[in-house]
Structures are given as C-alpha cells and as structure tokens.
C-alpha cells in the first residue's frame, strides 16, 4: 500500500509543476496574436494578400463556464486585404485564445466581424509608399517650402466616387521641422485620384493640417507658398 501512495505522490509531483506553470503563464502577447491572425486568415482566404493587420482596441478577458477551458482572451484587429478578385477589404477580426488548465493559452479561433469594401476590382488604391511620398512632396511644394516634413502617418484609405472619377480619401498627421522649432499637424484630409486623361495620381486637398508648436506653443510655423 505504501508503494501505491508513493507512486501516486510521484505522479502528483510531476503534474503539479505543469499545472502551476500553465496557471502562472501570462496571456499571449499582441505580436503572437498578429502572427496567428495572418496564418489563419490566409488559411481561410487562400490567394489573398494581407496589406495590414492593425490593432482595433485593447484585448478583452472573458470568463466562460467549461471544465477544461474556462477563460477566453480576445485580441481585436482590423485586417486590410487585397482579395483574389482584385478588391480591397477591411475586416474586423478577433484572435481568440482559451486557457486550458494543463496546457496554458491555446489559439481557439479567428472570429470575423464587419467587413467593408475599400476598393472594387480594377480600382485599387495607390500602395502606401506611393501615397506617403505623393502627399509629403505636395506638402513641401504647396505649403511648407524650405521646411522638413517628418513622421507622416496616414490612416487606411476610404474609397468613393464622383460622377466622373473614383477617389481614395486619406486622413493623417505629420510634423514640420523649421530650424530649431518643431510643429505637430493634425487633421490632414486629402483625396487621391486618377482622371481618364492621366496615368499619374493627383491630389484634391480638403485640409493640409492644423499645426501647433510642440512644447506648449500655439502658433503655426510661417508658411512659404
């Protein structure tokens, strides 16, 4: 009998560290979740080209009532993808993880939410590098001559159409360096389009940014048109 208890004790001692390590293991980090989203998305949508995977808020911890997996951890993302048919979509997704007491955090499923079409087949938006360069060059030439544009950041384009042209609306922010002074500019709004007679992208400005000096100042930098 003593041998039986001894054997059981050894098994228990072997299992306890595994159980405790699983309990103490922290939830998956965002970088791991982002990689899992990419893998699972391409499994479900073979032939797609993912353009970006952006965070769509803080991860959420959800308690469930199951014997083996009773905690759910969800990372919300926005996936922008060029589909096989040439269209570009942006989709709300959730990378869901369950906590299994003996194994720790395991990927569970890729939840899909609202999806919107950013551009139709054959009407793709410019790639991000092209859009950034086009907008930065135009800002220097048309508003901030002799100054330096830095940290230009753009959101995902929103597709739209007028009777004669198809355009992509961008919003963003950037910084202006003027000697020793630095300014932060927000609320940039511009549309990028091609008309029937041109092969190059053109800009239609709505707002070139509202700028304020960093460090507590409130004035805009001198503008050289």
BELQUI-V495809 format. One record per backbone hydrogen bond with DSSP energy under -0.5 kcal/mol. CO is the residue of the C=O (numbers start at 1). NH is the residue of the N-H. Records with the same first field share a line. If there is no record, write none. Layout:
BEGIN
CO = NH / NH
END
This chain:
BEGIN
1 = 5
2 = 6
3 = 7
4 = 8
5 = 9
6 = 10
7 = 11
8 = 12
9 = 13
10 = 14
11 = 15
12 = 16
13 = 17
14 = 18
15 = 19
16 = 20
17 = 21
18 = 22
19 = 23
20 = 24
21 = 25
29 = 33
30 = 34
31 = 35
32 = 36
33 = 37
34 = 38
35 = 39
36 = 40
37 = 41
38 = 42
39 = 43
40 = 44
41 = 45
45 = 48
48 = 50
49 = 82
52 = 80
54 = 78
60 = 62 / 74
62 = 72
64 = 66
68 = 101
70 = 64
71 = 99
72 = 62
73 = 97
74 = 60 / 76
75 = 95
76 = 56
77 = 93
78 = 54 / 80
79 = 81 / 91
80 = 51 / 52
81 = 83 / 89
82 = 49
83 = 86
87 = 83
88 = 118 / 119
89 = 81
90 = 116
91 = 79
92 = 113
93 = 77
94 = 96 / 111
95 = 75
96 = 108 / 109
97 = 73
98 = 100 / 106
99 = 70 / 101
100 = 103 / 104
104 = 100
106 = 98
109 = 96 / 111
111 = 94
114 = 92
116 = 90 / 118
119 = 88
120 = 123
127 = 131
128 = 132
129 = 133
130 = 134
131 = 135
132 = 136
133 = 137
134 = 138
135 = 139
136 = 140
137 = 141
138 = 142
139 = 143 / 144
143 = 224
144 = 147
148 = 177
150 = 175
153 = 173
157 = 159
158 = 169
160 = 167
165 = 162
166 = 194
167 = 160
168 = 192
169 = 158
170 = 190
171 = 155
172 = 188
173 = 153
174 = 185
175 = 150
176 = 178 / 183
177 = 148
178 = 181
181 = 178
182 = 214
183 = 176
184 = 212
185 = 174
186 = 210
187 = 209
188 = 172
189 = 206 / 207
190 = 170
191 = 204
192 = 168
193 = 202
194 = 166
195 = 198
202 = 193
204 = 191
207 = 189
209 = 211
210 = 186
212 = 184
213 = 216
219 = 213
222 = 224
223 = 225
224 = 145
END
